Amino acid sequence: MLSSPIADFLRSFKAHDAAVLAADGADEMIRVHAVTSRLGGLYERMRYFVDHKEEHTIRRSAIERMLKRKLVFEQQKEVGRSLVHELVSAGYLPNESATERAAAQVQRIAHAYAALERAVRSRTSDQKILAPIIGLAASEIEALWYGTVIDDLIAKAFYESIRPRVSCDAPLSEEELNAQVYIACRRTLLRNDDQVIRYAFWCDVRSQPADENLSIEPEEDESSAISADRYILFAKRMHIALNHPLGNQFSVKLRNHAIYFALIREIAETHGAATERIMGDPELLAREAEQLLKPKYEKTNRRARQSGIRAVIYIMCTKILLAAGGELPYEIFILHAVNYPALAINIIFHPLLLLAMTWSIAPLGAENTRLVLAGMREILYGENKQLIRLNSKKSKGALHLFFGACYAVLVCAIFGLIAWGLYRLHFNPVSAALFLFFLTVVSYLGFRVRYTAQQWRVRISEDEGGLSLFVSALTLPIVRVGRWMSKTFSSINLLVFIMDFIIETPFKLLLKFFDGFLSFLKEKKEETY
């Protein structure tokens, strides 16, 4: 017999009728010329190569980027049709698939969030509260075509299955613990970023009755005042929840369970109404799971290599720009001598390192499939439900301080040895700083790509071998520094800045003009018949 959360998921899944913006006979379709579509799609692919966001976030990020440009920088009032037109020309929507009705819905969403942003801005200038508003609008616009219902259903089933088994010794309230478990469920199962998670919670907040105690400013529209106050309270709580110090530990604990639910979702989407019969038969379930997992292993490996190539192109282009704009002028005008070997090493070493890290990923096999099936049986049939305990207490005292000192010495020794090697190669201070910066960031990027490629791998507790332990000890400080660098400077992307603020606006205006001119020529041609 299937567990209660899984049975509820299957009932909801069968009852769900995906809401799509289907056109009726009266709808006017939005179309762009094929040439315009190819040019717009080419630009988006170029930008995709220099932006190191994860693949499944690219579409929403593009909507957010376009919406921000139109609302904030171009100060457009009516953005619905122009945004849909741009999404079609960029290839995010098929040509002649969107309607004027859809554009009107996009306009209503953009108008509502723009009004919310103005109301919130009148109360606070905190960017942690203001910045996510356009992202919420982009998430809602994306949901018009692609929806989130199936995601929400499987995330709910995951949460309801796993929440009773999670305990934590940290002083968290029941509400805080529930939020952290649900956030971890969406991060591990759906690989949601913070913006998508924020939108999922925002939908829940909007569905609840407004709090009558919220303040309303004098001579201000009542509904906008209540919405602004609700949003500010929501944004503050979400910022705390999404940046909770234990958040990563929750995700680590639920990582394996997310794999089991990801496969349940794949079976449901593949077999539809037959899913309940398959899941009720362990032998049939095993056959279907094996048939689904093998291509999934191959697909994730292929995507990881593609992500590696994208990252290599991004790193190579950035290195060339920095070498031409900083390192080479420093050597010419300050040192009056160019160290060509050091310049060449700084350009090619890091892309080659990243390529080696991403193309040496071993594929998963039958043993991993066996572990996935064992975990699925536990989820589906309620077998051997062990508690998931989160220990937030860190060891203190003299021994802990001694270990911390040893780790600090290790970090200093590793970076000191690298710096000594660069000195022996006659690297100047600028070249050495760039080498160390990119070494840490590239190591972390490579680590992330390898981790993504192993998203279907069930991790079991086992001791590392001597060689593996030695390599981990040497690389861990570099990767951790790279993680800090990436998070600290995540908003600084030279190539993306150039494309977004120097190239994109005039290019999109030119593309719009070009599409209009092609339509004009088509009308004139038709008039000649």
Buried (B, 14 or more C-beta within 10 A) or exposed (E): EBBEBBBBBBEBBEEEEEEEBEBEEEBEEBBBBEEBBEBBBEBBEBBBBBBBBBEEBBBBBBBBBBBBBBBEEEEBEEBBBBBBBBBBBBBBBEBEBBBBBBBEBBBEBBBBBBBBBEBBBEBBEBEEBBEBBBBBBBBBBBBBBBBBBBBBBBBBBBBBBBBEEBEBEBEBEEEBBBBBBBBBBBBBBBBBBBBBBBBBBBBEBEEEEBEEEBEBBEEEEEEBBBBBBBBBBBBBBBBEBBEBEBBEBBBEBBBBBBBBBBBBBBBBEEBEEEBBEBBBEEEEBBEBBBEBBBEBBEEBBEBBBEBBBBBBBBBBBBBEEBBEEBBBEBBEEEEEEEBEEBBEBBBEBBBEBBBEBBBEBEEBEEEBBEBBBEBBBBBBBBEEEEEBEBEEEEEEEEEEEEEEEEBEEBBEEBBEEBBEEBEEBEBBEBBBBBBBBBBBBBBBBBBBBBEBBBBBBBEEEEEEEEEEEEEEEEBBBBBBBBBEBBEEEEEEBBBBEEBBEEEBBEBBEEBBEBBEEBBEEEEEEEEEE
